[in-house]
Structure formats: structure tokens, C-alpha cells
Amino acid sequence: MLRDMTRSKVIQTWFAAVVLVVVAGIAFGASVTIGTGAMLLALSLVPPAIVLLLWPGVQPPTAGEVIRGVDRRS
């Protein structure tokens, strides 16, 4: 299941979860000050930024794969 997850799907899921938490907080009547709102915004943007920076990209072929002609597109 996780092999099919792309970077954009992970970030979309994260933002959907953040929106659900905000909506639930509003529905339950939580009061949010400007300082608390700024902190929540910052904390909701940090994990997607980390995902973007650390997500593995396309790995270059190894010497053995180049010699043997392994097709990596599958």
C-alpha cells in the first residue's frame, strides 16, 4: 500500500487531516487566539515541508545495473 503513495498524496492527506481537526475544533467551540492560530499553522506546515525534503527521489542506476542492462521502469 505504501509503495503506491506519492509525495503529493502524502501531503494531500496531511492537509485533509489538518482541515478536519480545524473543523472539529470549530464545531466543538474551541477558542483560538492569533498566537495559537499562528502556532497551529506553523505546526501544520512543517511535516509536509519535511516530506518534500526527505522523500527519496529516483535512484541512479548502479554499475551492475548499467553493465547488465536492467530495465528500471517497471
C-alpha positions in Angstrom: 0.0 0.0 0.0 2.7 2.5 0.9 4.7 1.7 -2.3 1.9 3.5 -4.3 2.0 6.6 -2.1 3.4 9.6 -3.9 4.7 12.7 -2.3 1.7 14.7 -3.3 -0.7 12.1 -1.9 1.0 12.1 1.4 0.8 15.9 1.6 -2.8 16.0 0.4 -3.7 13.5 3.2 -1.8 15.6 5.8 -3.7 18.8 4.8 -7.0 17.0 4.8 -6.3 15.8 8.3 -5.4 19.3 9.4 -8.6 20.7 7.9 -10.6 18.0 9.7 -9.0 18.9 13.0 -9.7 22.6 12.5 -13.3 21.9 11.6 -13.8 19.7 14.6 -12.2 22.3 16.8 -14.6 25.0 15.5 -17.6 22.6 15.8 -16.7 21.9 19.5 -16.4 25.7 20.1 -12.6 25.9 20.8 -11.4 29.5 21.0 -8.3 30.1 19.0 -6.2 33.3 19.6 -4.0 34.8 17.0 -0.9 33.3 18.7 -2.4 29.9 18.9 -3.6 30.1 15.3 -0.1 31.0 14.1 1.4 28.2 16.1 -1.1 25.7 14.7 -0.4 27.0 11.1 3.3 26.6 11.5 2.9 23.1 13.0 0.7 22.0 10.2 3.2 23.2 7.5 6.3 21.7 9.0 5.6 18.0 8.3 4.8 18.5 4.6 8.0 20.5 4.2 10.0 17.7 5.8 8.3 15.2 3.5 9.2 17.2 0.5 12.9 17.5 1.6 13.4 13.9 2.7 11.3 11.9 0.2 13.6 9.7 -1.8 13.9 10.6 -5.5 14.8 8.5 -8.4 17.9 6.5 -7.6 20.7 6.5 -10.1 21.5 3.1 -11.6 24.3 1.1 -10.0 27.3 -0.1 -12.0 25.9 -3.6 -12.0 22.6 -2.5 -13.4 24.3 -0.5 -16.2 26.5 -3.5 -17.1 23.6 -6.0 -17.1 21.1 -3.6 -18.8 18.5 -3.8 -16.1 15.3 -2.0 -17.0 14.2 0.1 -14.0 11.0 1.5 -15.5 8.7 -1.3 -14.2 
